[in-house]
Amino acid sequence: MPQAPAFNKTILVVDDEAIERTKASFVLRCEGCTVIEADCYKSAVAMFEAKPAPVALLVSDLSLPDGDACELALQLREYQPDLRVLFVSGDAGAEVCRFYDLDQTGVHFLRKPFTAMQLSEGVHRVLNAAEPFPQLHRKYRTA
């Protein structure tokens, strides 16, 4: 069943693999979205700060050459607390969240490789989530 277009949404796609970034951006542009592309943590922050309109969604590979997507999402949410986030990775989501010591409650994840339909459905799921702004934070350990 086709999804309704996600028209008029600005989405930041961050992936250091050009092929993956280009593929995701193409799919999202076909959905009617404005796409901002970045290949690393620093360029994602710079593009986010220079954006002409609010970003509806961050779609980011978890592992970036100069940081990780979890820290990126936390930093960008300081600027825009309602930013929605979809993590992508070739690794299993739960394992990656444990590695980064993240609270998994409400974390949206899509495993690579994904099809255009899977990405489209994932984006629509996150943009239309009943709990639109799940808490994303590091777990606190008591020692």
Protein Blocks (a to p, Z undefined) as FASTA:
>chain_A
ZZddfehiacddddfblklmmmmmmmmmmnopacdddfbfklmmmmmmmpcbdcfbdcdd
fbdfkbcfklmmmmmmmmmmmbccddddfbdfklmmmmnopafehpacddddddfklmmm
mmmmmmmgfblbacdddddddZZ
